Amino acid sequence: MTKNEIPEIAKILLEDLLDEPGSILYSGHATLKPNDVYLLGFNPGGAGGNPLRYSIDNMLTNESNAYLDESWENLNGTWGEGEAPLQKRICWLLENIGLDPREICTSNLIFMQSREANGINYNLAKRCWPVHEAILEIVKPKLIIAFGNSEVSPYGYMHSMLGGIEECLPSGHGSWSVKGFECNINGKLVYVAGLPHLSRYSPVGKNHVVEWLLNKFHL
């Protein structure tokens, strides 16, 4: 598998969804390479985005990172490039486990866009997962960091599909937990770490969570 094959695989697997608004990679094409970490959200937010085929057609040339280079807006406000709370929390987390956010391959469990998570059909995860498997065959991560760890979330989907003994620890925010399990993807052992959704949970200052993540990809 090479990165050049990913767009064609995506077009074949998602043929009937190509005109729906959405995106596959949230990071630049240079992140399609081996790395310790793969970052996974639930689905693109907002409304009125480009059709999915645009993301696929530009996958091998795009150099921008949605968490660093885009200006976001939602019902709560408008922010400059990389200044939205979710963007800043993701960058803080990656930097504090010693990673450059621009170097991390980043995607969403479901590629199609919706303004709210409950506005997307969760069954679409099954359609998108084979594309993730192709990307993961290239990235070969030791750790997948998923933000959102409820039953209906990227973490919840992977745990229900891949199995594995789950561990939980306090997130440092009320009764919310950080969760994780080890599994096999493409014949490789991978640890999946599920954080509460970073639009509501801030990892900033949660040093025990940072140490936990560091231990999982430095095994």
N, C-alpha and C positions, 0 to 999 in steps of 0.2 A: 504494500500500500504506500502510495506517495501522496503528497498534498495536492498534486495536480489532478488526482482522481476524485477528490471530494466533491467538487461542483457537479460532475456528471452523475455521481452516485446520488447526490441530493435531488437533482432534477428528476431522476428516474423514480426514486422512492416517494417524492412529494409532488408528482406530476399534476395532480388535481388541486393542489393548494398554492401553486406558484403565483397566482394573482391576488392572494390574500396578503394584507399588510403584515410584514414581519421581517425577521433577520436571523441569521444563523450565528455568525461570529460577532461578538461585541469587541473583539480585539483585532489588531492588524494581522495581515497574512503571515508576517514573519513569526508569529507565535505558533504556527503549525509546524512544530518541531518538538523533539524530546524535551520534557521539563518535569520537574518534581510535582507540580501542582496544576490542577484543572479547576477552574472556578465556574460554578453553575448556579444561575438564578432560576426563577420559575418561568416567566415569559416576558417579552418586551412590553413595557408600559406605554401609555399615551394613546393617541389616535391619529389617523391620517398619515401614517408612515408609508414608505415605499413598499411596493409589492415584494414578496419573498424572492422572486426571480432576480430582482435588482441586487439583493445581497449575495445571491449565488453567483451572478455574472461578475461581480466585483470582488469576490472572495480572495482571489489570488493577486490582487493589485491594491486593495484597500490598506492604508497605513494608519488610519485613525483608530483610537480607542474610545469607546462610548463613555467610559468612566473617567476619562481624562480630558477629552477634546470636545465633548458635546455640551451645549447649553440646554438644560432641562427646565420644563415647567409642568406643574400639575395644579390641582385645585387649591393647594396650599401656598403656591408662590412660583416665582421664576428665578432661576439662578444662572450665573455665568458658567463658563466652561469649567467642568470638574468641581463646581461649588455646591451642588445639591447634597443634602445630608447623606443619601445612599452612596453617592460617588465618593465623598470624603471618607466615609467609614470603610468602604472596600479598600481604598488606597492605604488608609492607616493600618488596616489589618495586614495587608500583604507586606507593606514596608516593615512592620514590626515582627514579621517572621523572616525578615531578611531577603525579601523578594522585590523586584522592580515591577510595579503593576503593568507597565507597558510590555513586559516580556511574558506575561501569563496568558495562556489561551483561555478565553472566556466566552461562555455561551449561556443559553437558557434551555431548560428541559423541553419546553414547548416553544417553537420558533415563531408562532403567530402572535400578533399584537392584540392587546386589549387594555382598556383604561384601568380595569380592576381585575385582580386574579380570578375572582368568581365570574368574570365575564368570558372565560375561555373554557372550552370543553376539555376536561382532564384526560379524556380518552385519546386526545391528540398526542399525548406523550408516547404512546405505543408507535405512532407513525414516525415520530422524530427520533426515537432511541437508536434505530440502526444507523442513522447519520452520526450520532454521538459515538457509537462503537467504532465507526470508521475513523473519526477524529482521534479517539483514544488510542487506536492502533498506532497512530503517528506520535502523539504526545507521550504515551507510556508513563502516565503520572504515578507517583507513589501515593499521592493524596488528592482526593476530590473534595473541595470545600463547597458545600451546598448551603445557600442561605434560604431559610425556610425549612423547618423540620417537623411540621405538623403531619397529620395523615395525608393530607392533600398538599404535597410540596415536592420539590426535587428529591430531597432526602427520603421522604415517605415513599415515593415511587421506586427509588432504587432499592430501599430495604425490602419492600414487598416483592420485588422482582428477583433480587439477587440473594436475599437471605443473609444470614450472618448473626452472630451473637451481639446484641446491642449493649453498649455501655452508655451511662448518662452521668453528667456532673452538673453542678449548679452553674448557671450562666452568669451569675452576678447581678441579675435583674429579676427581682421578685421570685415567683415560682417557676419561671422559665428555665428550661434545661438545655444544655449542649449535649448532642447525641452522636454516636459513632458506631461503626461496625467494619469489620474486615471482610472482603469478598474477592472473588476471582473475576476479572474482566479480560477477555482476550488471552486467557491463560496466564495472567499476571496478577499477583496479589496486590490489591489496592485498598487503602483505608478511606472510607467515606465519612467525612465529618459534617454534621448538620448543625448549623447555628440557627437561632431564631432569626426571622427575616430582618435584614439589616435596614429596612425602611423604618422599623420600629425599635430595633435593638441596637444599641451602640456598644461595640467591643472596646471602645477607647478606655484605657485604664484597667481592663479586665486581664491582668497579667497572667492569671492562672489559665485562662483560655489560650492566650498566646503560647505559653509553655507547653500546654497540651498539644496544640497543633504542631509546634516545632518537634516534639517527640515523635509524632506520627510520621513525618516524612524524613526524619533522620535515623529511622530504625536501621 
